[in-house]
Amino acid sequence: MKKHESKIHKIAARYILGENVNTSIKGNKEQLKSLENLLESSKNLYVKLNENSTSLDEILKLIEEKNIYADKFYSLTGIKWNL
């Protein structure tokens, strides 16, 4: 998975922004589940940051959750999450 780091970040950015993404990513089951969790938490954070009604406490909680998923993803793949 590491050799495709740039491609993963480009696809992830499109997904987080709500664009249509049609691709396949290879990895073991644990890596793919970790990526799925990280993508969902990153997208959720992005959505909440763009809502006027989201509290600072909620944003901080979402950042903490995303960072936990990013650390797990890094430990499984060696890929540092840039988003």
N, CA, C and O of each residue as an XYZ file, in Angstrom:
332
protein
N       0.815     -1.189      0.000
C       0.000      0.000      0.000
C       0.867      1.264      0.000
O       0.476      2.271     -0.592
N       2.026      1.231      0.648
C       2.861      2.417      0.799
C       3.295      3.006     -0.533
O       3.385      4.226     -0.666
N       3.564      2.162     -1.520
C       4.058      2.679     -2.794
C       3.004      3.496     -3.535
O       3.328      4.209     -4.485
N       1.765      3.400     -3.114
C       0.674      4.138     -3.748
C       0.164      5.269     -2.856
O      -1.000      5.661     -2.943
N       1.030      5.782     -2.009
C       0.647      6.797     -1.023
C       0.003      8.022     -1.665
O      -1.047      8.475     -1.210
N       0.607      8.553     -2.694
C       0.077      9.747     -3.366
C      -1.298      9.478     -3.967
O      -2.203     10.305     -3.854
N      -1.450      8.327     -4.601
C      -2.724      7.963     -5.216
C      -3.819      7.835     -4.151
O      -4.945      8.287     -4.356
N      -3.486      7.225     -3.031
C      -4.461      7.052     -1.952
C      -4.924      8.412     -1.435
O      -6.116      8.609     -1.201
N      -3.992      9.353     -1.254
C      -4.363     10.674     -0.761
C      -5.225     11.434     -1.773
O      -6.157     12.138     -1.383
N      -4.928     11.300     -3.047
C      -5.746     11.974     -4.072
C      -7.169     11.412     -4.090
O      -8.140     12.167     -4.148
N      -7.284     10.104     -4.040
C      -8.602      9.461     -4.020
C      -9.345      9.838     -2.745
O     -10.540     10.132     -2.781
N      -8.640      9.830     -1.624
C      -9.256     10.171     -0.346
C      -9.775     11.604     -0.351
O     -10.875     11.868      0.134
N      -8.998     12.518     -0.890
C      -9.424     13.923     -0.944
C     -10.704     14.057     -1.756
O     -11.616     14.783     -1.360
N     -10.779     13.378     -2.868
C     -11.993     13.421     -3.685
C     -13.182     12.850     -2.916
O     -14.280     13.406     -2.967
N     -12.971     11.752     -2.211
C     -14.038     11.135     -1.430
C     -14.518     12.083     -0.323
O     -15.721     12.270     -0.136
N     -13.584     12.666      0.396
C     -13.911     13.560      1.504
C     -14.714     14.763      1.011
O     -15.620     15.235      1.698
N     -14.382     15.252     -0.173
C     -15.099     16.391     -0.751
C     -16.448     16.005     -1.343
O     -17.201     16.868     -1.795
N     -16.752     14.718     -1.340
C     -18.044     14.255     -1.825
C     -18.095     13.985     -3.314
O     -19.176     13.842     -3.884
N     -16.933     13.914     -3.950
C     -16.880     13.621     -5.378
C     -17.023     12.122     -5.615
O     -16.766     11.311     -4.726
N     -17.432     11.775     -6.812
C     -17.587     10.371     -7.184
C     -16.210      9.721     -7.319
O     -15.331     10.239     -8.008
N     -16.038      8.595     -6.662
C     -14.769      7.867     -6.702
C     -15.068      6.431     -7.098
O     -15.841      5.738     -6.437
N     -14.449      5.998     -8.177
C     -14.629      4.623     -8.641
C     -13.245      4.017     -8.861
O     -12.649      4.166     -9.927
N     -12.751      3.339     -7.840
C     -11.410      2.760     -7.908
C     -11.333      1.568     -6.963
O     -12.243      1.331     -6.169
N     -10.257      0.836     -7.055
C     -10.049     -0.249     -6.107
C      -8.675     -0.077     -5.470
O      -7.709      0.314     -6.125
N      -8.614     -0.372     -4.200
C      -7.368     -0.261     -3.440
C      -7.086     -1.626     -2.846
O      -7.967     -2.266     -2.270
N      -5.853     -2.060     -2.993
C      -5.468     -3.374     -2.478
C      -4.791     -3.239     -1.125
O      -4.102     -2.258     -0.843
N      -5.002     -4.235     -0.312
C      -4.382     -4.309      1.005
C      -5.016     -5.463      1.742
O      -5.983     -6.060      1.270
N      -4.467     -5.777      2.904
C      -5.098     -6.845      3.677
C      -6.363     -6.311      4.343
O      -6.611     -5.105      4.344
N      -7.146     -7.203      4.900
C      -8.455     -6.845      5.461
C      -8.338     -5.766      6.542
O      -9.144     -4.836      6.583
N      -7.356     -5.889      7.396
C      -7.173     -4.931      8.487
C      -6.777     -3.543      7.958
O      -7.255     -2.527      8.463
N      -5.908     -3.503      6.948
C      -5.514     -2.230      6.346
C      -6.701     -1.542      5.681
O      -6.895     -0.336      5.832
N      -7.491     -2.315      4.946
C      -8.634     -1.741      4.239
C      -9.697     -1.245      5.213
O     -10.299     -0.197      4.979
N      -9.939     -1.971      6.292
C     -10.903     -1.530      7.301
C     -10.404     -0.258      7.977
O     -11.185      0.653      8.251
N      -9.113     -0.199      8.241
C      -8.520      0.983      8.848
C      -8.678      2.196      7.919
O      -9.015      3.289      8.372
N      -8.437      1.997      6.635
C      -8.611      3.079      5.661
C     -10.073      3.516      5.612
O     -10.364      4.711      5.559
N     -10.981      2.562      5.629
C     -12.410      2.893      5.615
C     -12.782      3.764      6.821
O     -13.468      4.775      6.670
N     -12.333      3.373      8.002
C     -12.615      4.158      9.213
C     -12.026      5.558      9.121
O     -12.665      6.538      9.504
N     -10.808      5.641      8.611
C     -10.133      6.925      8.484
C     -10.829      7.826      7.473
O     -10.985      9.024      7.713
N     -11.245      7.264      6.355
C     -11.965      8.044      5.353
C     -13.284      8.578      5.906
O     -13.623      9.745      5.704
N     -14.021      7.722      6.599
C     -15.311      8.138      7.154
C     -15.132      9.226      8.216
O     -15.892     10.194      8.242
N     -14.144      9.075      9.081
C     -13.942     10.079     10.123
C     -13.444     11.389      9.519
O     -13.823     12.464      9.983
N     -12.605     11.314      8.497
C     -12.118     12.524      7.823
C     -13.255     13.249      7.110
O     -13.347     14.475      7.159
N     -14.114     12.486      6.451
C     -15.249     13.086      5.748
C     -16.229     13.702      6.746
O     -16.735     14.802      6.524
N     -16.491     13.002      7.830
C     -17.391     13.520      8.851
C     -16.860     14.837      9.428
O     -17.623     15.782      9.628
N     -15.572     14.895      9.692
C     -14.953     16.127     10.186
C     -15.116     17.248      9.168
O     -15.478     18.366      9.535
N     -14.858     16.968      7.908
C     -14.995     17.975      6.851
C     -16.428     18.517      6.798
O     -16.641     19.727      6.727
N     -17.390     17.617      6.834
C     -18.802     18.023      6.783
C     -19.141     18.912      7.984
O     -19.759     19.965      7.829
N     -18.736     18.484      9.168
C     -19.052     19.247     10.383
C     -18.350     20.602     10.405
O     -18.899     21.573     10.925
N     -17.150     20.676      9.849
C     -16.450     21.966      9.784
C     -17.183     22.953      8.884
O     -17.050     24.164      9.056
N     -17.942     22.455      7.943
C     -18.668     23.314      7.017
C     -20.089     23.625      7.470
O     -20.817     24.335      6.776
N     -20.489     23.108      8.617
C     -21.794     23.423      9.187
C     -21.625     24.552     10.209
O     -20.693     24.540     11.013
N     -22.508     25.493     10.165
C     -22.422     26.630     11.091
C     -22.803     26.271     12.514
O     -22.450     26.992     13.447
N     -23.510     25.181     12.695
C     -24.045     24.851     14.016
C     -23.161     23.908     14.831
O     -23.518     23.560     15.956
N     -22.028     23.492     14.295
C     -21.168     22.535     14.991
C     -20.366     23.247     16.073
O     -19.743     24.278     15.819
N     -20.385     22.690     17.280
C     -19.662     23.308     18.394
C     -18.170     22.975     18.328
O     -17.754     22.014     17.681
N     -17.392     23.790     19.008
C     -15.951     23.556     19.080
C     -15.652     22.223     19.758
O     -14.746     21.502     19.340
N     -16.404     21.895     20.795
C     -16.204     20.612     21.482
C     -16.421     19.439     20.539
O     -15.672     18.462     20.574
N     -17.447     19.534     19.695
C     -17.712     18.460     18.735
C     -16.581     18.347     17.713
O     -16.168     17.243     17.358
N     -16.088     19.481     17.247
C     -14.972     19.490     16.289
C     -13.736     18.854     16.920
O     -13.068     18.035     16.290
N     -13.434     19.224     18.146
C     -12.262     18.671     18.825
C     -12.384     17.169     19.010
O     -11.400     16.443     18.869
N     -13.577     16.701     19.324
C     -13.808     15.259     19.468
C     -13.587     14.539     18.135
O     -12.984     13.466     18.098
N     -14.076     15.134     17.042
C     -13.900     14.530     15.716
C     -12.438     14.517     15.282
O     -11.982     13.567     14.646
N     -11.711     15.567     15.626
C     -10.274     15.618     15.319
C      -9.538     14.522     16.074
O      -8.682     13.834     15.519
N      -9.880     14.370     17.342
C      -9.248     13.326     18.150
C      -9.533     11.939     17.570
O      -8.634     11.102     17.489
N     -10.778     11.697     17.168
C     -11.162     10.416     16.568
C     -10.385     10.167     15.272
O      -9.874      9.070     15.046
N     -10.302     11.195     14.427
C      -9.578     11.061     13.162
C      -8.106     10.771     13.414
O      -7.504      9.952     12.720
N      -7.528     11.436     14.400
C      -6.114     11.215     14.711
C      -5.859      9.796     15.208
O      -4.818      9.212     14.908
N      -6.788      9.248     15.954
C      -6.659      7.852     16.412
C      -6.667      6.913     15.207
O      -5.841      6.006     15.109
N      -7.610      7.141     14.293
C      -7.664      6.320     13.079
C      -6.416      6.516     12.215
O      -5.924      5.560     11.615
N      -5.906      7.741     12.150
C      -4.697      8.007     11.361
C      -3.492      7.274     11.945
O      -2.672      6.731     11.204
N      -3.386      7.259     13.268
C      -2.283      6.539     13.921
C      -2.371      5.036     13.648
O      -1.362      4.387     13.373
N      -3.574      4.498     13.726
C      -3.780      3.065     13.454
C      -3.412      2.748     12.000
O      -2.735      1.759     11.719
N      -3.871      3.606     11.083
C      -3.571      3.421      9.666
C      -2.062      3.461      9.426
O      -1.528      2.646      8.673
N      -1.383      4.401     10.060
C       0.070      4.507      9.918
C       0.762      3.243     10.440
O       1.698      2.743      9.815
N       0.308      2.736     11.571
C       0.955      1.551     12.139
C       0.758      0.326     11.246
O       1.594     -0.577     11.241
N      -0.340      0.291     10.492
C      -0.612     -0.851      9.615
C       0.028     -0.723      8.237
O       0.357     -1.728      7.607
N       0.205      0.518      7.764
C       0.637      0.715      6.375
C       1.941      1.481      6.219
O       2.584      1.390      5.173
N       2.342      2.229      7.234
C       3.509      3.095      7.116
C       3.186      4.384      6.369
O       4.091      5.155      6.047
N       1.916      4.626      6.093
C       1.494      5.832      5.368
C       1.014      6.878      6.376
O       0.082      6.634      7.143
N       1.662      8.042      6.366
C       1.265      9.154      7.232
C       0.091      9.859      6.562
O       0.183     10.251      5.399
N      -1.005     10.022      7.288
C      -2.218     10.628      6.758
C      -2.029     12.135      6.663
O      -1.746     12.794      7.663
N      -2.186     12.679      5.462
C      -1.964     14.104      5.231
C      -3.249     14.917      5.209
O      -3.194     16.139      5.076
N      -4.383     14.283      5.333
C      -5.645     15.019      5.211
C      -6.322     15.214      6.547
O      -7.394     15.815      6.614
